[in-house]
Amino acid sequence: MSTMLGSVWLIADLGKQWHRRCQFPKTHLNLLQILMTPFLHSQLTGRTPVCGKVRDVYDFGDRLLFIATDRISAFDWVLPSGIPDKGRVLTQISRFWFRFLDVPHHLISMDPADLPLPDGTNLTDLAGRSMVVRKTKVFPVECVVRGYLAGSGWKEYKASQTVCGLKLPAGLRESDRLPSPIFTPATKAETGHDENISFERMCEIIGADRANALRDLSLQIYSKAAEFARGKGILLADTKFEFGLLDDQILLIDEVLTPDSSRFWPADQYSPGCGQPSFDKQFVRDWLETTTWDKNSLPPALPDEVIEQTRAKYVEAFERLTGEAFAWK
């Protein structure tokens, strides 16, 4: 069976044109279709999830079930196409970091069967993409740490030599490494972009003591993760963390240091002065920019080659960071 699965993925990688020319047995084609079908929506009988752009969250009292789907968003839209196994990559990377980082966190188990699931729940669909976590009181801020000048930080720097109001040295280029990592909080948005705020505003929202604690913890986690990733040939340009409070203890929650919450760059291709290749959905953004889509209407479906290239980048990020083989490859 493992040999057949490997052959099926090889077929997918070689592309649709080659695939049409060859006469594969119908059983192989059916298996290929199943493996390449993204998991876009979860369903637990009798329970209604809270749905984000990627995750479906089910409430089980003092515990939550996080299910990472294969949905993908770009330019503030959830696209009609998904990326097969993307949710598993995000979940397995988070699992790795929760175990690696020496900080209190909300993860209890990777097995959804540890919860009283409804009879008939398809555990195969949930395998690898589920986390059972403690329910916390979530702080209403995103804790963003930047180690390099990129994205919205670069745009602001060009205009004012600041990032989120923090003055930076003159003469920095796009993608330059900052003299030291900076903490730039943002408010959490249900839809659209998070809004950058000052640290002073963060203090007003959650209190100075909590704000200082989250800032220090965020910088500590970033520094440890960036050093580790650098040893794996990956630069952690920036990332965002979420934290919650349980019994007066701050816990690291949600996804952690994934390609969706972070900007990962291959170190061997790093060249400051321009944008960098990254281990995320850049293939998706680049392709959308070549279409006539106006970003104000429903987005188009992705072509197969973009889906396959994006999936490969996510899987590569997992394997390079963790040193593990992706189980659903």
PEBEL-V590238 format. One record per helix or strand. SS is the DSSP state (H for helix, E for strand). FROM is the first residue (numbers start at 1). LEN is the number of residues. Records with the same first field share a line. If there is no record, write none. Layout:
SS->FROM-LEN  FROM-LEN
//
This chain:
H->2-13  16-6  26-10  86-15  112-3  123-4  151-10  199-8  208-24  267-3  282-8  304-19
E->44-1  47-1  50-2  55-6  63-6  71-4  77-6  105-1  107-3  130-5  137-2  141-8  162-2  166-2  177-7  186-2  195-2  234-13  249-5  262-5
//
